Amino acid sequence: MSTTERLAAFLDTCPTPYQVTDYILKALKEHEFTELKEQEPWSLAPGKSYVVTRNESAVIAFRIPVGKPKGFLIGATHDDSPALKIKPDPETESAGMIRLNVEGYGGLLRAPWFDRPLAIAGRVCVRTPNGVQSRHLFIDRDICVIPSLAIHMDRNINTAGHVYEIQKEMLPVFRTKDSTVTFQTLLANELGVNESDILSHDLIVCPHTKAAITGADASMISAPHLDDLQCTFASLEGFLHAEASASIPVMAVFDNEEVGSTSLQGANGTFLEDTLHRIEECLHLAKDDFCSICSSSFVLSADNSHAVHPNYPEKADPTHHPKMNGGIVIKYAASTSYLTDAVSSALVEDLCSAIHVPVQHFSNHSNTPGGSTLGRLSVQHIGIRTADIGLAQLAMHSPYETAGVKDTDYLIQLFRAYYTSSLCTEADGAQHFVQNH
């Protein structure tokens, strides 16, 4: 399979962070990674590789080098996307139809959700003889739809300024009133449990549209969840194929970025900090050694960026015009919503130049401030130099987004080189990434 075909298969099978975590765990275990549990003692050996999860939706994997580590080389991405989350006891009746009561998760672009097939995915907690157990669920078929109001009933629907109200206009139609297949029945049948044993759930309705290679020249991929699963896929591929490093390469995939990351499993939680300190303890590093290692460390925070929209070029910054298939996008913001500075940017550019990967630059239009991302949040807890990067895409936060196929390979190359490197500081203060193989 080509890189794009593998990416498409990943996107098609991973509609929520729970499926992403399962996918990553399986891939890492096939490469002889040992799974660690947060509630158990850790024992780490030189030359070995490890993975730990939190909340079943966030993953951190790392390798222990032979000899004293030179630093941490951290790659950070996220695995959640804007969605419609299903509320508890969700069935609500109107006009002989049963709809699902949902609420918005993240800053979703609302209009594209109408009139497309929707599936259901996430996790369900069930009662078992041994206690509460979590079951991951992806009902991989067309389950519901959010029908538009016909234009005959609202002649102004196409005018600018229409605000789609989730509670009124975006409740998915699930079944007819006389159907015996209730929401609870559906879950029980899919999981093979009694309805009375279903206790709670974290479920979303998600676009049930396969990834497609698009464009007359097959130069684009269109799919749900490209933000940020394109970067997550590239980080995983680069991590799996990196050579041994004198540093500790760390692949971190966080949840809840789209809602501010303030959760146990988010970048603004303690997952990364806790993991680094447990590595410190297992390697018997003195506090001074750990601080020294952190000063020779780096965070490459990868979250997709905006390509210049061909229908709205005026929305882009006048001098920064990222395009799909144009390479790695380094992101800047004076507000430090992106943490890239002159030093971290130069280090990334230098590494990209060494491996012949093209680089672009992104700044928000000065009249339109953008959002934040992972780097700014995680660095509050660990204090390591950071660069924010991404890949250029269109229709960000839509249920169906578009990006360039070449860019996935570019980012895999960058992550592979990055995870194989160490950050070195010369006697004159010059810094550079050094390949260790």
HELIX and SHEET records of a PDB file:
HELIX    1   1 THR A    3  THR A   13  1                                  11    
HELIX    2   2 PRO A   17  GLU A   30  1                                  14    
HELIX    3   3 ALA A  111  TRP A  113  5                                   3    
HELIX    4   4 ILE A  151  MET A  153  5                                   3    
HELIX    5   5 ILE A  166  GLU A  169  1                                   4    
HELIX    6   6 PHE A  183  LEU A  191  1                                   9    
HELIX    7   7 GLU A  195  ASP A  197  5                                   3    
HELIX    8   8 LEU A  226  LEU A  240  1                                  15    
HELIX    9   9 GLU A  257  VAL A  259  5                                   3    
HELIX   10  10 PHE A  271  CYS A  282  1                                  12    
HELIX   11  11 LYS A  287  SER A  295  1                                   9    
HELIX   12  12 PRO A  313  LYS A  315  5                                   3    
HELIX   13  13 ALA A  342  ALA A  354  1                                  13    
HELIX   14  14 LEU A  374  ILE A  382  1                                   9    
HELIX   15  15 VAL A  405  TYR A  419  1                                  15    
SHEET    1   A 9 THR A  34  LEU A  36  0                                        
SHEET    2   A 9 SER A  49  ARG A  54  1                                        
SHEET    3   A 9 ALA A  58  ARG A  63 -1                                        
SHEET    4   A 9 ILE A 248  PHE A 254 -1                                        
SHEET    5   A 9 PHE A  72  HIS A  78  1                                        
SHEET    6   A 9 PHE A 298  ALA A 302  1                                        
SHEET    7   A 9 THR A 386  GLY A 390  1                                        
SHEET    8   A 9 ILE A 328  TYR A 332 -1                                        
SHEET    9   A 9 VAL A 359  SER A 363  1                                        
SHEET    1   B 6 GLY A 131  CYS A 144  0                                        
SHEET    2   B 6 LEU A 118  THR A 128 -1                                        
SHEET    3   B 6 ILE A 198  PRO A 207 -1                                        
SHEET    4   B 6 ALA A  83  SER A  94 -1                                        
SHEET    5   B 6 MET A  97  TYR A 105 -1                                        
SHEET    6   B 6 VAL A 173  THR A 176 -1                                        
SHEET    1   C 5 ALA A 212  THR A 214  0                                        
SHEET    2   C 5 MET A 220  ALA A 223 -1                                        
SHEET    3   C 5 GLU A 401  GLY A 404 -1                                        
SHEET    4   C 5 ALA A 392  LEU A 394 -1                                        
SHEET    5   C 5 SER A 305  HIS A 306  1                                        
SHEET    1   D 2 SER A 421  THR A 425  0                                        
SHEET    2   D 2 GLN A 431  GLN A 435 -1                                        
END                                                                             
